[in-house]
Amino acid sequence: MRERQQFYIVRNKEIVSRFFPPVGKNVQFLFMDSERLAGSARIVGNVTDENMLKLLATAEGFRRLVYGMGISVEMTEGKSDTVDFVFRMSAEDAGQSGTELRIPLPVDGTEKRVCLADFQWSEKDDRPGMMGFEFPVEGDLARATVRLYLQDGYEAPEEIAEGTADLESEAYAEMLRKSLMQTGNPARLQKALEKARRGEPVTMAFIGGSITEGAGAIPNHTGCYAFKTFQRFCELAGKSTEENVHYIKAGVGGTPSELGMIRYERDVLRNGSVEPDIVVVEFAVNDADDETGGACYDSLVRKILSAENRPAVILLFAVFDDDWNLQERLFPVGKAYDLPMVSVKNAVVEQFYLGPNQGKVLSRNQFFADCYHPASLGHTVMADCIDYMMRAVDRLPAREDTLELKEMTPPLGGDFERVKLFDREKEEEGIKVNCGSFCHRDEELQFVPMDRDVTWTKLFPFNWMHRAGEEGGGEAFAMDITCSALVLIYKDTPNPAAGRAEVRVDGEKVLTADSHANNWNHCHPLICFRGRECRQYHVEISMEPGCEEKEFTILGFGYVR
C-alpha cells in the first residue's frame, strides 16, 4: 500500500476514552453517517473531487474507492497498552447489522495497514456508519490518525501542510474583532460582572445543541467552549472557577430552540432553584428545521430576558464546515432587544480561504472535529470570541437597562414565550391524562453530560411508552388540556421495533410522528397546534394502523396558556 494514492480522514486527532453506557465500553466514537465521512475527507484530506466524495456515501462506493486503511494511535496520557479500532458499516434496515471490522493497534504511533479485500463484507452493508477506538482503561488521552489508500485509477489531492495556529498573532486578534457583531446594551452584563467582583453569587448558563454539550472537545467537560468561556468570565471578574461564580451547561445534541424553550426551566433554572445572571444561547446551527422560522428562538430569548432578576443574554452564532449558519435569520432578535451578539462564522470563515502568508491563522481541519462540530482548538476560538465581546462590554460606559419586552413586538414571533413543560412527573391544573396503552416508561433515552459532569444525565425520564406486544396495545393515550398551543416531544430512535403514531386534536388528525424521522436516539419536538383560542382540547395519540405492534415513546409536551 506504500505506493498507493492516499488521503487522511482523521489526522492527529485528540481522542479520549469515555465510558459509554449503551455499549458498556470505554470508547471514542467518530461517526461517519450523513455527510460526516465526506466532510472529513474534504476538511482533513483536502478532497474536492465530487465523484470521490459521493462514493464515500455508500458501502459499495466506499469499497470501489478504497483499497485499504492505515490507522495509528499514539498515547499521550494514560495506561492502555493497546487500542481496538472499530469500523462499522450500517445496514439499510435499522434492525440489521452491517460488517464490523475490529483491528488491535499498538499505542506508539505505528501505522497498522489493512486491505479491505482481506475481510468478508456483508450483503446488508448500506453505508459507512461509525469508526471508534476502544480502550481498556477509562480516561486515557491519545491522538489518532486514519487515512484511506485508494484503488487504482483514483488520484488523491495534494496534501496541505499545516502550521501551528498562532493565537497570539495580530491576525488572530483581527479574527476576534470580526466576531463581534454588536455589544448591545451593556447594562445587564456589566451588572453581572460587578456582582461577581463584589464576591456575590453569580451564575453563568449555556443552552444550545451538541456544540454547547461539548461535542468535539477533548475532554468534553472542560475542553468545551462553555467551560472555557466560564473560565474567562471568572478571570475577567478576578475570581477563580471555584469561588462565587457558578456554571450551568445545558447543551443537548441534535435539538433546536423548539425544544430548548420547553426545557429551559428544567435544565437551566433547575425548576426554580437557579436564577442565572448570564445566559449564552447557541442554536444558530440547530434551527434549520424549526417549524416556526425563528419564533421558537425569539420566544426562548424573550423567556430568558423576562425573568425578574433581568439576566444578560448573549447570542452566539456557531458555524458548520460548509460556512453555513442561521445568523442572518436570527440577527433581528439580537438587534431588536439590543443584545450582545458573537459570530464564529464572521471570525473564522474568511481566513480559511487565505494562504499561510496572507493572514491565515488556522485551517478547517484544525478548527473542526467533523463537518458539524469544532475540535478542541475550535472550542477555544469560540470562547475567545465571547471573551473579546465581554472585555469590550466591560470597557463601555455604564448605561441604563431600558429593555421593556411588553412594549416590543417580537421580530420573529413570541407566541411560545410562556411555554411550559408537562411530563409524567407533573400534576397540573387543567391537564388530565389517561395513558391507555402508553403506560410504560422508556429507559433507553438520549443522555448528555450536564454542567461539569463527566457522567451522563438521561433526558425526559418521566415519559409514557407504548411497548410492542403488550396487552391493551390498541388503547390511545388521551389528554384533556387547556392551552393555546401544544408541542409534542417524542423519542426518535434507530430501533426497528419503533413505529409511527398519529396525533388527533378534538378528533382531527394534526400530525404523524415517525420514530425514525432522523433515525438516532434523541428528543424530537413537533408542533401540534399554535395560536389557537385558549380553551380545553382533547388530544389523542395512537399507533398508526399497521404499527400497533411497534413501540413509541411520548417524552413530554410543551404547552402555552
N, C-alpha and C positions, 0 to 999 in steps of 0.2 A: 504493500500500500504506500510505500515511501514515495514513489514517483507519481502518485496519482494527484489530480487536482483536488483541492480541499478548501473548505471554509469553516469558520467557527460558528457555533450556535450558542455556546457558553464559553466565556473566556475569562479566566482568573476571577471567577465569581465567588464572593463570600457565601458560604453556606453554614448552617448551624443545625445540630441535631436537636429536635424538639419532640417530646413525646406526643404522639397523635392518637387520641383515644380510639377512633374508629378502627384503626389497624393494629393498635397495641404495640407500636414500634417507635423508635427514635429516628425521625426521618426529616429530610428536607425535600419537599416536592418542587418540581419545576414543571408546571402544566404546559401542555402543547396543544390543547384544544382550541377551538375557534380559530383566531388568526395568530395565536401566540408563537407557534413554531416559525411561520413565515415572518412574523415580526422580529423574532430573534435572529433569523438569517439576514434580514435587512439591517437591523441595528448592529449586530455583533459581527456578522460576516460580510457586510458591505454588498450583499446580493441585491441587484436591481433588475435582473432578468425576470420578467413577469411569468414566463413559462416555468422556470425553475421554482419560483415561489408558489405557483399554482400546483405543481407536482407535490409539494410538501403537505398539501391539504388532505391527501388521501393515502391510504395504505398502499394501494397499487402504485400511485405516483411516487411515493417515498422510496419504494424498492426499485422502481425504474431509474430513479435519480441517484440513489445512494448505494455505493459498493460496500462500504464499511464505516465503522465509527472508531474514533480514538478518544479515550476517556482517561483523565488523570485527576487525582485528588492529592492535595498537599495539606497536611495537618498544620494548623497554626497555633492551636491551643486545645489540649485535650488528651485523652488516654486511649482512644481507639487505635488499634494497630492494623485494622483492615476495615474497609467500607464496601458494602454491596451497592453497585449501580444497577438500578432497575429501569427498564424501558418497556412501556406497556402500550399496546395498540388497543383502541376502543372498537367494540363491535357495533354494528348498526342497531341491533336490538339491545337496549339498555340492560336487559335481563341476562345477556350472554357475556362471556369473557373473550377478549382477544388474546393475541400472543403476548406473553410476558418473558422478557429476557432478564436474567439475573447474572451479573458479572462481578465476581470478587475483585477488589482493587487493593493495591498497596496504598499507603498514605504518604509516600515520599515524593510525590510529583511525577513518578514514572508513568508514561502513557501506555495504557493497555489498548491494543488494537484488535477489533473483531470484524470478521467478514459476515455480512448478512446472509450469504449463501450457506453458511455453516449451520444455520438454525432452521428449524421446522416452523413454518408460518401457517397460521390458521386461515381457513377459507372465510371465517367470520370477521376477519380484520376489516375495518371500515376506514379508520383514520388514526394517525398518531394521537395518543391520549395523554401520556404522562411520562416524565422522567423523574427519578428520585434517587436519593442517596441515603441508605440505611446504615446507621451507626449502632454498634453495641452499647455505647455509652451516651447518655443524655447530656446535652450542654456543650458538646465538642464544637470547636470552630475550625473551619478548613476553607480552602479555595479549590474550586473545581473548574475544569476545562473539558469541553466536549466539541469535537469537530467531526464533520462529515466528509468522508472520502468519496469522490464521485465516480460513477460509471464512465466507461469510455464514451467519448463524444460530447461530454459536458465540460465547459470551461468555467473555472472559478474566477471570481473577480480579484483584482489586486488587493492584497492585504494592506490595510492602512495602519501605519504606526501611530500609537497614541502616546502622548507625553503625559506627565503628571499634571493634574489640574491645579493651577496656582490660585488659591483662594485669597492670597494676599496682594494680588496684582491690581493695577488700575483698571484693567479690562473687567475683572470680577466686580470691582466697585461700580463700574458702569452698568453691569448686569443688574445689580441690586437697585440702582437708581431707576432703571427701566421697569422694575417690578412694581413700583409704587404708582398705582392708578390715581388714588387720592387719599389724603389723610382724613378728610371729612371733619366733622365737628369733634375736636379733641377732648371735650369735657368729660365724657364717661371713662375713657381710657386713662386720662390724666388723674381722675378721681381714684381709680383702682391702683395706679402707681403710688399715689400719695398715701393711700391706706396701707399698702404693703411696706412702704418706707417707714411708716409710723409703728410698724410691728403688729398692726391689726390683721385679723384673719382675712385672707383674700383667696378666692377660688377661681382658677383658670380652667375652662372647659373646652372640649373639642368635640364636635359632632360632624359626621361625614360618612364616607364609604370605606372601601378597603384601604385607600391610602391613609386615611386617618386611623384605621385599625392598625396600620404599620406594615402592610404588605410590601415586600421588597427590602425592608430594613433588616440589618443583622447587628445585634439581636433585635427582635421586634419591639420589645417593651421599652428599651432605652435608645434604640437607633432610629426610631420613627421621628418624623418632623414635629409631631405634637409634643413629645417629651423634650426634644431639643429646643423647641420654642419656649416651653415652660422653663427650661434652664436659663435661657437668655432673658426672659422676663425677670426671673429671680435675680440674675446678675445685674440687670438694669436697676432693680429696686434695692440692690445692696444686700440681698439675702441669699442664704443657701437654699437648696431644694428640700431641706428637712426642717425649715423653720415655719413661718406663718403663712406661706403661700401654698395652697393645696391644688391638686391636679386631678382632673377628670378627663378620661379618654373614652369616647363612646362612638367609635367607628364600627360600622357593620358592612362587610364586603358585599358588593353586588346589589345594594339597596339605595333608592333615591330619597329625595326630600319628602316624597309622598309617604314614605314610612317614617322618616326622621321626625316629621311634625307630629306623628302619633306617639312615638316612643320617647319624645323629649322629656316628658315629666318623669318617666320611669328611669331612663338611662342617664340623664344629666341632672335633673332636680332630685333624683332618688326619692320620688314620691313625696316631695315637700321637705325633705331633710336638708337640702342643699340650696343655697342661693348663690349662683355663680356671679362673679363680678365682671368676668370677661368670657365671651363665647366665640370661638372661631368656627365658622360654618364652611364646610368643604363638600359641595355637591356638584361642582361645575363639570365633572366628567361622569356623573352618575344619573343625570336627569334627562338623558336623551329620549327615554320612553315615558316621561312624565305626561300623564293624560291631560293635564291642565295647561301645558305650555308655560309654566312658571308660577302659577297661582299657589301651588303647594310650597314652593321655595319662598315666595313672598309671605305666605301665611306663617311659615316657620320663623322667619326673621321677625315678623310683627309679634308673634307669640313671645319670643325672647325679649324683644325691646319693651314690651308692655309690662314686664314684671315690676313690682312695687319698688325694688331696690335699684331699678334703672341700670341694668348692666350694659357694658360696652359690647358691641357686636363687630367682629372683623370678618369680612367676606374674603375667602381665599379661593382663587381660581387655579386649580391644578391643570395638567395637560397630558394628553396621550402622545405616543411616539410619532403619530402622523400629524402632529401640530394642532390637533382638534381639542376644543373645549366649548363650553356654552357661555363664555363671559359676555359676549355681545347680547345674548338674551337676558342674562341676569344682572348686567351692569345697571339698568334703570332702577333696580331695587336699592342698590347702594347709593345711587345718585339721589333718589327721592328722599331717603332717610338720612343723607349726609354721613355715610358710614365710611370707615377706612376700608380700602379695597386693595388687595395684593394679587398680582397676576404672575404666576410662574411662567406662563406662556410668553408674556412680554419679556421676561428675563432671559430665557434660555433659547428660544427657537431661532431668533435671528442669528445668534452666534454659532449655531450648529452648522450653518452654511458657509462659515468663514474658514479660511485656511489657517494653518498654525501661526503664521506671521501677520495675520490680519485682525487679530483680536479674539481669536477662538480660545475659550477657556477650558471647555470640556466637550467631549463627544457625546452622541446619543448613547453609545454603549456605556460610557462612564456614568451618565445621568440615570438611565433606565435599567431596571432589573428585567423587565419584559415590555411588551408593547403597551401595557396599561399602568405599570407601577414604577415609581422611582427606586433606584438602588439606594444603598446607604448614603452614598455621596449625594444623590438627588434629594433625599430627605434633608440632608444638611443644607443644601442650597435653598430648599423651601423654608426651613427655619430661619436662615439668614435673611431671606426676603422679608419675612414677617418682622424680624428683629430690626431691619432697616426702617420699616414703617413705624415701629414702636419708638425708636430713638428719634425719628423725625417728629412724631407727635409730642414726645417729651420736651422737645425744644420750642414748640409753639407757645405763643402767649395764651393764657387761660381764656376760655370762652364759656358763656352760659349754656347749659343744656336746655335747648329750646324745643326739643322734639315733642310734638303733641300728636300722637298717632290718630286720635279720634277725629282730628280736623283734617286728616290727609286721606286722599283717595289712593288705595293700593295700586301701584303701577301695573302689576301683573295679575292682581286679584288676591283678596284676603279672606275668602269665604271659609277657609279652614283654620282661621286664627284661633278659634276656641275648640278645636278638635280634641277629643279625649279618647283614651284607650279603654276598651272594655274587653275583659277576658274572663276565663272561668273562675278566677280567684275573686272577682269583684261582685258585689251586690249593689246595684244602682237603682234608684227610684226611676220609674218609667221604663224599665227594661225587665222583661220576663222571658225566660228561656225554657224550652223543652228540648233536650238534646237528642231525643229519638235514638237512632242507631249510631249517632256520633257521640257515644258515651264513654269512649276510652281516652287515654292520654298517650300522646306520642312522645317517646323518649329520644328518638333519633332526630335531633334538631340541629339547626345551624348553631355554632358556638364561636365565640370570639374572646380574645384577651381584652379585658377592660382595664382602664387606669394603668397602674404599673405591673399588673398581674402577669405572671408567666403561665398561669393556669387558664383554663377555658371556662367561660360562662355560657350556659345554654340560654338561647333566646326563646321567649314565649313558651315557657314550660307549662303554663296553665291553659291548655288547649283542649279542643274537642276533636277526637279522632273517630272516623268510621273505619273499622277494621274489616278486612276482607273475610267473608265466610262466616261472620258472626250471626247468631240468631237475631231476628228483627232487622236484618240488613236493609229492608226497604223503607224504614220509617225516617221521614225527613227531620232535619234539625229545624226547629221553629223558634222564632223570636219576635216578640212584640216590643217595639222600641219607639220612643218619642224622640224625634230628631228632624233636622232639615237636610242633613247629608250623611251618607254612610259609606264607609270603606271596608271592604273585606280584606283581611290578611290571611293568606293561606300558605301552605308549605309546597314549594317547588322541589322536585326530587328526581334523581335518575332511576329510582326503584321501579322496576317494571310492574310491581304489584299495585302501584298507584294509578288512579284514573282521573276522570273529569267529573265535575259537579256543576249542577245548574242552580242559579240563584233567581228566586222569584220574589217580587215585592208586590204585595196586595194581589197575588195571583198572576202577575205579569212577569214573564221571564225577562231579566235585565242583562244577564251575562252568563257565560260558561267559563268556569275556572279550570284550567288544564294543569295538572300536576307536573307535566313535562314541558311547560312553556319554555323554560331555559335549561331544564334537564340537569340541574345540580342543586344540592341541598341548601336552599336559602329561603328567606321570607319574601313573599310576593304580595304587594298590595294592589287591589283593583277597586275602582270607584263603582259602587252600586248605583248611587244617585247623589246629586248635589243641587243646591239652590232651590229646594222644594219648600213648601209650607211646613212649618214645624208642627207636626202632629204625630199621632201614633201610626206606625206602619207595621204590617205583618210580613215578616221575612221568612222564607223557607229555603233551605239548602238541601238538595237531594242528589244522589248519584245519577249521572246521565244514563238514560237507557242503554244497556249493554255494559255498563260499568258497575253494576250492583255488587259484583264480587271483587271489586277493586277497593283500594284504600284511598282515603282523602283526609287531610288534617286542616281544620279551621284553627288558625293560630290566635285570632282575635279580631276585633273590629275597631275602627275609628269612627266616632260619631260627633255631630255638631248639633248644639241646641242654641 
